[in-house]
Each structure stands twice: as C-alpha cells, then as structure tokens.
Amino acid sequence: MRAIIISLFIFSATSGISQSVQELVKQANELEKEKKYNEAIELYNKILKLDTAHYYSYVSRGLLFDKLDKIENAFDDYTKAIAVHSDSALAYHCRAILLYRMTMTY
C-alpha cells in the first residue's frame, strides 16, 4: 500500500519540475530497490538542493532514514514534507507511525 501511495506522489510531485530532478528521482528509486539506502539518500540530498520544496524527496528520504533507524532524521524529513504540502496525508501518516514506534521502543 505504501509503495502505491508513494508511486502516486512520484507522478504528482515530479510533473512540474525539471528533467534532471526527475532523473535523479528515478535513480534514487532504483538504488532503494537495490537496498543501497545511503546512496539513495545522497541523491535525495542533491534533489533537495535543486528543489527545496520537493515533497516526494522529503518523504522518500524520511522512509530511508527510518529503514536505517535514523529516527530523528526521519522525523525531521516528515515534518519538512508536511510544511511543504500540509494537505497530504502520507507525511502525516509516516510521522504518526514513527512516533508510535518511538513510544513503544523507547
């Protein structure tokens, strides 16, 4: 389900941005599929330098940070995604799950 939601956001988030950002997003997605999370994070860093309001990159990087157990980084990225696109349920959902897990493990 999460993958479907994220795929929808890829389309909507990348439709109005430059080709280079779109290509970086595709590369980052491929790296994630290969479980090369740190390399994918680096690509999302590049994207966010090009477009500081790229919602999808904040959410995606947050998910990768979460997989790497970098909880504070994930929380910060979900929060930034919410600031960029406050009407989107995905970032709220991811952050809520993260907060729930934090209360259950800490």
C-alpha distances in whole Angstrom, upper triangle without the diagonal:
4,5,5,6,9,10,11,13,14,16,17,18,20,22,25,25,28,27,28,25,23,24,23,20,19,22,20,16,19,20,17,16,20,19,22,20,24,24,21,22,25,24,22,25,27,25,25,29,29,27,27,24,22,19,16,18,19,15,15,18,17,14,17,19,17,17,21,21,23,22,24,23,19,21,23,20,18,21,22,19,20,23,23,20,21,19,16,13,11,14,15,12,12,16,16,14,17,20,19,19,22,24,23,24,27
4,5,5,6,9,10,11,12,15,16,16,18,20,23,23,25,25,25,22,20,22,21,17,17,19,17,14,16,18,14,14,18,17,19,17,20,21,18,18,22,21,18,22,24,21,22,25,26,24,23,21,18,16,13,15,15,11,11,14,13,10,13,16,14,14,17,18,19,18,21,19,16,17,19,17,14,18,19,16,17,20,20,18,18,17,14,12,9,11,13,10,9,13,14,12,14,17,17,17,20,22,21,22,25
4,5,5,6,9,10,10,13,14,15,16,18,21,21,23,22,23,20,18,19,18,14,14,16,14,11,13,15,12,11,15,15,17,16,19,19,16,17,20,19,17,21,22,20,21,25,24,23,23,21,18,16,12,14,15,12,10,14,14,11,13,16,15,14,18,19,20,20,22,21,17,19,21,18,16,20,20,17,19,22,21,19,20,19,15,14,11,13,16,13,12,16,17,16,17,20,20,20,22,25,25,25,28
4,5,5,6,9,10,11,13,14,16,17,20,21,23,22,23,21,18,20,20,16,15,18,17,13,16,18,15,14,18,18,20,19,23,23,19,20,23,21,19,23,24,21,22,26,25,23,24,22,19,16,13,16,17,14,13,17,17,14,16,19,18,18,21,23,24,23,25,23,20,21,23,20,18,21,21,18,19,22,21,18,20,18,15,14,11,14,16,14,14,18,19,17,19,22,22,22,25,27,27,28,30
4,5,5,6,9,10,11,12,14,16,19,20,22,22,23,20,18,20,19,16,16,19,17,14,17,19,16,16,20,20,21,20,22,23,19,19,23,21,18,22,23,20,20,24,24,21,21,19,16,13,11,14,14,11,11,15,15,13,16,18,17,18,21,22,22,21,23,21,18,19,20,17,15,18,18,15,16,19,17,15,16,14,11,10,8,11,13,11,11,15,16,15,17,20,20,21,23,25,25,27,29
4,5,5,6,9,10,10,12,14,17,17,19,19,20,16,14,16,16,12,13,15,13,11,14,15,13,14,17,17,18,16,19,19,15,16,19,17,15,18,19,17,17,21,20,18,19,16,13,11,8,10,12,9,8,12,12,10,13,16,15,16,19,20,20,20,21,19,16,17,18,15,13,17,16,13,15,18,16,14,16,15,11,11,8,10,13,12,11,15,16,16,17,20,21,21,23,25,26,26,28
4,5,5,7,9,10,11,12,16,16,18,17,18,16,13,15,15,11,11,14,13,10,13,15,13,13,17,18,19,18,20,20,16,17,20,17,16,19,20,17,18,22,21,19,20,18,15,13,10,12,14,12,11,14,15,14,15,18,18,18,21,23,23,23,25,22,19,21,22,18,17,20,19,16,18,20,18,16,19,17,14,14,12,14,17,16,15,18,20,19,20,24,24,24,26,29,29,30,32
4,5,5,6,9,10,11,14,15,18,18,19,17,14,17,17,13,14,17,16,13,16,19,17,17,21,21,22,21,23,23,19,20,22,20,18,21,22,18,19,23,21,19,20,17,14,12,10,13,15,13,13,16,17,16,18,21,20,21,24,25,25,25,26,24,20,22,22,19,17,20,19,15,17,19,17,14,17,15,12,13,11,13,16,15,15,19,20,20,21,24,25,25,27,30,30,31,33
4,5,5,6,8,10,12,13,16,16,17,14,12,15,15,12,13,16,15,13,16,18,16,17,21,21,21,19,22,21,17,18,20,17,15,18,19,15,16,19,18,16,16,14,11,9,6,10,11,10,10,14,14,14,16,19,19,20,22,23,23,22,23,21,18,19,19,16,14,17,16,12,14,16,13,11,14,13,10,11,9,11,14,14,14,16,19,19,20,22,24,24,26,28,29,30,31
4,6,5,6,8,11,11,13,13,14,11,9,12,12,8,9,13,12,10,13,15,14,15,18,19,19,18,20,19,15,16,18,15,13,16,16,13,14,18,16,14,16,14,10,9,6,9,12,11,10,13,15,14,16,18,19,19,22,24,23,23,24,21,19,20,20,16,16,18,17,14,16,18,15,14,17,16,13,15,12,14,17,17,16,19,21,21,22,24,26,26,28,30,31,31,33
4,6,6,6,9,11,13,13,15,12,10,13,14,11,11,15,15,13,16,18,17,18,21,22,22,21,23,22,18,19,21,18,16,19,19,15,17,20,18,16,18,15,12,12,9,12,15,14,13,17,18,18,19,22,23,23,26,27,27,27,27,25,22,24,23,20,19,21,20,16,18,20,17,15,18,17,14,16,14,16,19,19,19,22,24,24,25,28,29,29,31,33,34,35,36
4,6,6,8,10,13,14,16,13,11,15,16,13,14,17,17,16,19,21,20,21,24,24,25,23,25,24,20,20,22,19,17,20,19,16,16,19,17,15,16,13,11,10,9,12,14,13,14,17,18,18,20,23,23,24,26,28,27,27,27,24,22,23,22,19,18,19,18,14,16,17,14,12,15,14,12,14,13,15,18,18,18,21,23,23,24,27,28,29,30,33,34,35,36
4,6,7,8,11,12,14,10,9,13,13,10,13,16,15,14,17,19,18,20,23,23,23,21,22,21,17,17,19,16,13,16,16,12,13,16,14,11,12,10,7,7,6,9,11,11,12,14,16,16,18,20,21,22,24,26,24,24,24,21,19,20,19,16,15,17,15,12,14,15,11,10,14,13,12,14,13,13,17,18,17,19,22,22,23,25,27,28,29,31,33,33,34
4,6,5,8,9,10,8,6,10,11,8,10,13,13,13,16,18,18,19,22,23,22,21,22,20,17,17,18,15,13,16,15,11,13,15,13,11,13,11,8,9,8,10,13,13,13,15,18,18,19,21,23,24,25,27,26,26,26,23,21,23,22,18,18,20,17,15,17,18,14,14,17,17,15,18,16,17,20,21,20,22,25,25,26,28,30,30,31,34,35,35,37
4,6,8,9,12,10,8,12,14,12,13,16,17,16,19,21,21,22,25,26,25,24,25,24,20,21,22,18,17,19,18,14,16,18,15,13,16,14,11,12,11,14,16,17,17,19,21,21,23,25,26,27,29,31,30,30,30,27,25,26,25,21,21,23,20,17,19,20,16,15,19,18,17,19,18,19,22,23,23,25,27,28,28,31,33,33,34,37,38,39,40
4,7,9,12,10,10,13,14,13,15,18,18,19,21,23,23,25,27,28,27,26,27,25,22,22,22,19,17,19,17,14,15,17,13,11,14,12,10,12,13,14,17,18,18,20,22,23,24,26,28,29,30,32,30,30,30,27,25,26,25,21,21,22,20,17,19,19,15,15,18,18,17,21,20,20,23,25,24,26,29,30,30,32,34,35,35,38,40,40,41
4,7,8,7,7,11,11,11,13,16,16,17,19,21,21,23,25,26,25,24,24,22,19,19,19,16,14,16,14,11,12,13,10,8,12,11,9,12,12,12,15,17,17,18,21,22,22,24,26,27,28,30,28,29,28,25,24,25,23,20,21,22,19,17,19,19,15,16,19,20,19,22,20,20,24,25,24,26,29,29,29,31,34,34,35,38,39,39,40
4,5,6,7,9,10,11,13,15,16,17,19,20,21,23,25,26,24,24,24,21,19,19,18,15,15,16,13,10,13,13,9,9,13,13,11,14,14,14,17,19,18,19,22,23,23,25,28,28,29,31,30,30,30,26,26,27,25,22,23,24,21,19,22,22,18,19,23,23,22,25,23,23,27,28,27,28,31,32,31,34,36,36,37,40,41,41,42
4,5,5,6,9,10,11,12,14,15,17,18,20,21,23,24,23,23,23,20,18,19,18,14,15,16,14,11,14,15,12,12,16,16,14,16,15,15,18,20,19,20,23,23,23,25,28,28,29,31,30,31,31,27,26,28,27,23,25,26,23,21,24,24,21,21,25,26,24,26,24,24,28,29,28,29,32,33,32,35,37,37,37,41,42,41,42
4,5,5,6,9,10,11,12,14,15,16,18,20,21,22,20,20,20,17,15,16,15,11,12,14,10,9,12,12,9,11,14,15,13,16,15,14,17,19,17,18,21,22,21,23,26,26,27,29,28,29,29,25,25,27,25,22,24,25,22,21,24,24,21,22,26,26,25,27,25,24,28,29,27,28,32,32,31,34,36,36,36,39,40,40,40
4,5,5,6,9,10,10,12,14,15,16,18,20,21,19,18,18,16,13,14,13,10,9,11,9,6,9,10,8,8,11,12,9,12,11,10,13,15,14,14,18,19,18,20,23,23,24,26,25,26,25,22,21,23,22,18,20,22,18,17,20,20,17,18,22,23,21,23,21,20,24,25,23,25,28,28,27,30,33,32,33,36,37,36,37
4,5,5,6,9,10,11,13,14,15,17,19,20,19,18,19,17,14,15,15,11,11,14,12,9,12,14,11,11,14,14,11,13,11,11,14,15,14,15,18,19,18,21,23,23,24,27,26,27,27,23,22,24,23,19,21,23,20,18,21,22,18,19,22,23,20,23,20,20,24,25,23,25,28,28,27,30,32,32,33,36,37,37,38
4,5,5,6,9,10,11,12,14,15,17,18,17,17,18,15,13,15,14,10,11,14,12,10,13,15,12,13,16,17,14,16,14,13,16,17,15,16,19,20,19,21,24,23,24,27,26,27,28,24,23,26,25,21,23,25,22,20,24,24,21,22,26,26,23,25,23,23,26,27,25,27,30,30,29,32,34,33,34,37,38,37,38
4,5,5,6,9,10,10,12,14,15,16,14,14,14,11,9,11,10,6,8,10,8,7,11,12,11,12,14,15,12,14,12,10,14,15,13,13,17,17,16,18,21,20,21,24,22,24,24,21,20,23,22,18,20,22,20,18,22,22,20,21,24,25,23,24,21,21,25,25,23,24,28,27,26,29,31,30,31,35,35,34,35
4,5,5,6,9,10,10,12,14,15,14,13,14,12,9,11,11,8,7,11,10,8,11,13,12,12,14,14,10,12,9,8,12,12,10,11,14,14,14,16,18,18,19,22,21,22,23,19,18,21,20,16,17,20,18,16,19,20,18,18,22,22,19,21,18,18,21,22,19,21,25,24,23,27,29,28,29,32,33,32,33
4,5,5,6,9,10,11,13,14,14,14,15,13,10,13,13,10,11,14,13,11,14,17,15,15,18,18,14,15,12,11,15,15,12,13,17,16,15,18,20,19,20,24,23,25,26,22,21,24,23,19,20,23,21,19,22,24,21,21,24,25,22,23,20,20,24,23,21,24,27,26,25,29,30,29,31,34,34,34,35
4,5,5,6,9,10,11,12,11,12,13,10,8,11,11,8,10,13,12,11,14,16,15,16,18,19,16,17,14,12,16,16,13,13,17,16,14,17,20,18,19,22,22,24,25,21,20,24,23,20,21,24,22,20,24,25,23,23,27,27,24,25,22,22,25,25,23,25,28,27,26,29,31,29,30,34,34,33,35
4,5,5,6,9,10,10,9,9,10,8,5,8,8,6,7,10,10,10,12,15,15,15,17,17,14,15,11,9,12,13,9,10,13,12,11,14,16,15,16,19,18,20,21,18,17,20,19,16,18,21,19,17,21,22,20,21,24,25,22,22,19,19,22,22,19,21,24,23,22,26,27,26,27,30,31,29,31
4,5,5,6,9,10,10,10,12,10,7,10,12,10,10,13,14,13,15,18,17,17,19,19,15,15,11,10,13,12,9,11,13,12,11,14,16,14,16,19,19,21,22,19,17,20,21,17,18,21,20,18,21,23,21,21,24,24,21,21,17,18,21,20,18,21,23,22,21,25,26,25,26,30,30,29,31
4,5,5,6,9,9,10,12,10,8,12,13,11,12,16,16,15,18,20,20,20,22,22,18,19,15,14,17,16,12,14,16,15,13,16,18,16,17,21,21,23,25,22,20,23,24,20,21,25,24,22,25,27,25,25,28,28,24,25,21,21,25,24,21,24,27,25,24,28,29,27,29,32,32,31,33
4,5,5,6,5,7,9,7,5,9,10,9,11,14,14,14,17,19,19,20,21,22,19,19,16,14,16,16,12,12,15,13,11,14,16,14,14,18,18,21,22,19,18,22,22,19,20,24,23,21,25,26,25,25,28,28,25,25,22,21,25,24,21,23,26,24,23,26,28,26,27,30,30,29,30
4,5,5,5,6,9,8,6,9,11,11,11,14,15,15,17,20,20,20,21,21,18,17,14,13,14,13,10,10,12,10,8,12,13,11,12,15,16,18,20,17,16,19,20,17,18,21,21,19,22,25,23,23,26,26,23,22,19,19,22,20,17,20,22,20,19,23,24,22,24,27,27,26,27
4,5,8,9,12,11,10,13,15,14,15,18,19,18,20,23,23,23,24,24,21,20,16,16,18,16,12,14,16,13,11,15,15,13,14,18,19,21,23,21,19,22,23,20,21,24,24,22,25,27,26,26,28,28,24,24,20,21,24,22,19,22,24,22,22,25,26,24,26,29,28,27,29
4,5,8,11,10,10,13,15,14,16,18,19,19,22,24,24,25,26,26,23,23,19,18,20,19,15,15,17,15,12,16,17,13,14,18,19,22,24,21,20,24,25,22,23,27,26,24,28,30,28,28,31,31,28,27,23,24,27,25,22,24,27,24,23,27,28,25,27,30,30,28,30
4,5,9,9,9,11,13,14,15,17,19,19,21,23,24,25,25,25,22,22,18,17,18,17,13,13,15,12,10,12,13,10,11,14,16,18,21,18,17,21,22,20,21,24,24,23,26,28,27,27,29,30,26,26,22,22,25,23,20,22,24,22,20,24,25,22,23,27,26,24,26
4,6,6,6,9,10,11,13,15,16,17,19,20,22,23,23,24,21,21,18,16,17,17,13,12,15,13,10,12,14,11,11,15,15,18,20,17,17,21,21,19,21,24,23,22,26,27,26,27,29,30,27,27,23,22,25,24,21,23,25,23,21,25,26,24,24,28,28,26,27
4,5,5,6,9,10,10,12,14,15,16,18,20,21,20,21,19,18,16,13,14,14,10,9,11,10,6,8,10,8,8,11,12,15,16,14,13,17,17,15,17,20,20,19,22,24,23,24,26,27,24,24,20,19,22,21,18,19,22,20,18,22,23,21,21,25,25,23,24
4,5,5,6,9,10,10,13,14,15,17,19,20,20,21,19,19,17,14,14,15,12,10,12,12,8,9,12,10,9,12,11,15,16,13,13,17,17,15,18,20,20,20,23,24,23,25,27,29,26,26,22,21,24,23,20,20,24,22,20,23,25,22,22,26,26,24,25
4,5,5,7,9,10,11,13,14,16,17,19,19,21,18,19,17,14,15,16,13,11,14,14,10,12,15,13,12,16,15,18,19,16,16,20,19,17,19,22,21,20,24,25,24,25,28,29,26,27,23,22,25,25,21,23,26,24,22,26,28,25,25,29,30,28,28
4,5,5,6,9,10,11,12,14,16,16,17,18,15,16,13,10,12,13,9,8,11,11,8,10,13,12,12,15,15,17,18,15,14,18,17,15,17,20,18,17,21,22,21,22,25,26,23,23,20,19,22,22,19,20,23,22,20,24,26,24,24,28,28,27,28
4,5,5,6,9,10,10,12,14,15,15,16,14,14,12,9,10,11,9,6,9,10,7,8,11,11,11,13,12,14,15,11,11,15,14,12,14,17,15,15,19,20,19,20,23,24,22,22,19,17,20,21,17,18,21,21,18,21,24,22,22,26,26,25,25
4,5,5,6,9,10,11,13,14,14,17,15,16,15,11,12,14,12,9,12,14,11,11,15,15,14,16,15,17,17,13,14,18,16,14,17,19,17,17,21,22,20,22,25,27,24,25,22,20,23,24,21,21,25,24,22,25,27,26,25,29,30,28,28
4,5,5,6,9,10,11,12,13,15,13,14,13,9,12,13,11,9,13,14,12,13,16,16,16,19,17,19,19,16,16,19,17,15,17,20,17,17,21,21,19,21,24,25,23,24,21,20,23,24,21,22,25,25,23,26,28,27,27,31,31,30,31
4,5,5,6,9,10,10,11,12,9,11,9,6,8,10,8,6,10,11,10,11,14,15,15,17,15,17,17,13,13,16,14,11,14,16,14,13,17,17,15,17,20,22,19,21,18,16,20,20,17,18,22,22,20,23,25,24,24,28,29,28,28
4,5,5,6,9,10,10,12,11,12,12,8,9,12,11,8,11,14,12,12,16,17,16,18,15,17,16,12,13,16,14,11,14,16,13,14,18,17,16,18,21,23,21,23,20,18,21,22,19,20,23,23,21,24,27,25,25,28,30,28,29
4,5,5,6,9,10,13,11,14,13,10,12,15,13,11,15,17,15,16,19,20,19,21,19,21,20,16,17,19,17,15,18,19,16,16,20,19,17,20,23,25,23,25,22,20,24,25,22,23,27,27,25,27,30,29,29,32,34,32,32
4,5,5,6,8,10,8,10,10,7,10,12,11,11,14,16,15,16,19,20,20,22,20,21,20,17,17,19,17,14,16,17,14,14,17,17,15,17,20,22,20,22,20,18,22,23,21,21,25,25,24,26,29,28,28,32,33,32,32
4,5,5,5,7,6,9,10,7,8,11,11,10,13,15,15,15,18,20,20,21,19,19,18,14,15,16,14,11,14,15,11,11,15,14,12,15,18,20,19,21,18,16,20,21,19,19,23,24,22,24,27,27,26,30,31,31,31
4,6,6,9,10,13,14,11,12,15,15,13,16,19,18,18,21,22,22,24,21,22,20,17,18,19,16,14,17,17,14,15,18,17,15,18,21,23,22,24,22,20,23,25,23,23,26,27,25,27,30,30,29,32,34,33,33
4,6,9,9,12,13,11,13,16,16,15,18,20,20,20,23,24,24,26,24,25,23,20,20,22,19,16,19,19,16,16,19,18,15,17,21,23,22,24,23,21,24,26,24,24,28,29,27,29,32,32,32,35,37,36,36
4,5,6,9,11,9,11,14,14,14,16,19,19,19,22,24,24,26,23,23,22,19,19,20,17,14,16,17,13,13,16,14,11,14,17,19,18,21,20,18,21,23,22,22,25,27,25,27,30,30,30,33,35,34,34
4,6,8,11,9,9,13,14,13,15,18,18,18,20,23,23,24,21,21,19,16,16,17,14,12,14,14,10,10,13,11,9,12,15,18,17,20,18,16,19,21,20,20,23,24,23,24,28,28,27,30,32,32,32
4,6,9,9,9,11,13,13,14,17,18,19,20,23,23,24,22,21,20,17,16,17,14,12,13,12,9,8,11,9,6,9,12,14,14,17,16,14,17,19,18,18,21,23,22,23,26,27,27,30,32,32,32
4,6,6,7,9,10,11,13,15,16,17,19,20,21,23,21,21,20,17,16,16,14,11,12,13,10,8,11,11,8,9,13,14,13,16,14,13,16,18,17,17,21,22,21,23,26,26,26,29,31,31,31
4,5,5,6,9,10,11,13,14,15,17,19,20,21,19,19,18,15,14,14,13,9,9,10,8,5,8,9,6,7,10,11,10,12,10,9,12,14,13,14,17,18,18,20,22,23,23,26,28,28,29
4,5,5,6,8,10,11,12,14,15,17,18,20,18,18,18,15,13,15,14,10,10,12,11,8,11,12,10,10,13,13,11,12,10,9,13,14,13,14,17,18,17,20,22,22,23,26,27,27,28
4,5,5,6,8,10,10,12,14,15,16,18,16,17,16,13,12,14,12,9,10,12,10,8,12,13,11,12,15,16,14,15,12,11,15,16,14,15,18,18,17,20,23,22,23,26,27,27,27
4,6,5,6,9,10,10,12,14,15,16,14,14,13,10,9,10,9,5,6,9,7,5,9,10,9,11,13,15,12,14,11,9,12,14,11,12,15,16,15,17,20,20,20,23,24,24,25
4,6,5,6,9,10,10,12,14,15,14,13,14,11,8,10,10,6,6,9,9,6,9,11,11,11,12,14,11,11,8,6,10,10,8,10,13,13,12,15,17,17,18,21,22,22,23
4,5,5,6,9,10,11,13,14,13,14,15,12,9,12,12,9,9,12,12,10,13,15,14,14,16,17,14,14,11,10,13,13,10,12,15,15,14,17,19,18,19,22,23,23,24
4,5,5,6,8,10,11,12,11,12,12,9,7,10,10,7,9,12,11,10,14,15,14,15,17,19,16,17,13,11,15,15,12,13,16,16,14,17,19,18,18,22,23,22,23
4,5,5,6,9,10,10,9,9,9,7,4,7,8,5,6,9,10,9,12,14,14,15,16,18,15,15,11,9,12,12,9,9,13,12,10,13,15,15,15,18,19,19,19
4,5,5,6,9,10,10,10,12,10,7,9,11,9,9,12,13,12,14,17,17,17,18,19,16,15,11,10,12,11,8,10,13,11,10,13,15,14,15,18,19,18,19
4,5,5,6,9,9,10,12,10,8,11,12,10,11,15,15,14,17,19,19,19,21,22,19,18,15,13,16,15,12,13,16,14,12,16,18,16,16,20,20,19,20
4,5,5,6,5,7,8,6,5,9,10,9,10,13,14,14,16,18,19,20,21,23,20,19,16,14,16,16,12,12,15,14,11,14,16,14,14,18,18,17,18
4,5,5,6,6,9,8,5,8,11,10,10,13,15,15,16,19,20,20,21,22,19,18,15,13,14,13,10,10,12,11,8,11,13,11,11,15,15,14,15
4,5,8,9,12,11,9,12,14,13,14,17,18,17,20,22,22,23,24,25,21,20,17,15,17,16,12,13,15,13,11,14,15,13,14,17,17,15,17
4,5,8,11,10,9,13,14,14,15,18,19,19,21,23,24,24,25,27,24,23,19,18,20,19,15,15,18,15,13,16,17,14,14,18,18,15,17
4,5,9,9,8,11,13,13,14,17,18,19,21,23,24,24,25,27,24,22,19,17,18,17,14,14,16,13,10,13,14,11,11,14,14,12,13
4,6,6,6,9,10,11,12,14,16,17,19,20,21,23,23,25,23,22,19,16,18,18,14,13,16,14,11,13,15,13,11,15,16,14,14
4,5,5,6,9,10,11,12,14,15,17,18,20,21,21,23,21,20,17,14,15,15,12,10,12,11,8,9,12,10,8,12,13,12,11
4,5,5,6,9,10,10,12,14,15,16,18,20,20,22,21,20,18,15,15,16,13,11,13,13,10,10,14,13,10,13,16,14,13
4,5,5,6,9,10,11,12,14,15,17,18,19,22,20,19,17,14,15,16,13,11,14,15,11,13,16,15,13,17,18,17,16
4,5,5,6,9,10,11,12,14,15,16,17,19,17,16,13,10,12,13,9,8,11,11,8,10,13,12,12,15,17,16,16
4,5,5,6,9,10,11,12,14,15,15,18,16,15,13,10,10,11,9,6,9,10,7,8,12,12,10,13,16,15,15
4,6,5,6,9,10,10,12,14,14,17,16,16,14,11,12,14,11,9,12,14,11,12,15,15,14,17,19,19,18
4,5,5,6,9,10,10,12,13,16,14,14,12,9,11,13,10,9,13,14,12,13,16,16,16,19,21,20,20
4,5,5,6,9,10,10,11,13,11,11,9,5,7,9,7,6,9,11,10,11,14,15,14,17,19,19,20
4,5,5,6,9,10,9,13,12,12,11,7,8,11,10,7,11,13,11,12,15,16,15,18,20,21,20
4,5,5,6,9,9,13,12,13,12,9,11,14,12,11,14,16,15,15,19,20,19,21,24,24,23
4,5,5,6,8,10,9,10,9,6,9,11,10,10,13,15,14,16,18,19,19,22,24,24,25
4,5,5,5,8,7,9,9,6,7,10,10,9,12,14,14,15,18,19,19,21,23,24,24
4,6,6,9,10,12,13,10,10,14,14,13,15,18,17,17,20,22,22,23,26,27,26
4,6,9,9,12,12,10,12,15,15,14,17,19,19,20,23,24,24,26,28,29,29
4,6,6,9,10,9,10,13,14,14,16,18,19,19,22,24,24,26,28,29,29
4,6,8,10,9,9,12,13,13,14,17,18,18,20,22,23,24,26,28,28
4,6,9,9,9,12,14,14,15,18,19,19,21,23,24,25,27,29,30
4,6,6,7,9,11,12,13,15,17,18,19,21,22,24,25,27,28
4,6,5,6,9,10,10,12,14,15,16,18,20,21,22,24,25
4,5,5,6,9,10,11,12,14,15,17,18,20,21,23,24
4,5,5,6,8,10,10,12,14,15,16,18,20,21,22
4,6,5,6,9,10,10,12,14,15,16,18,20,21
4,5,5,6,9,10,11,12,14,16,17,18,20
4,5,5,6,9,10,11,12,14,15,17,18
4,5,5,6,9,10,10,12,14,15,16
4,5,5,6,9,10,11,12,14,15
4,5,5,6,9,10,11,12,14
4,5,5,6,9,10,11,12
4,5,5,6,9,10,10
4,5,5,6,9,10
4,5,5,6,8
4,5,5,6
4,6,6
4,6
4
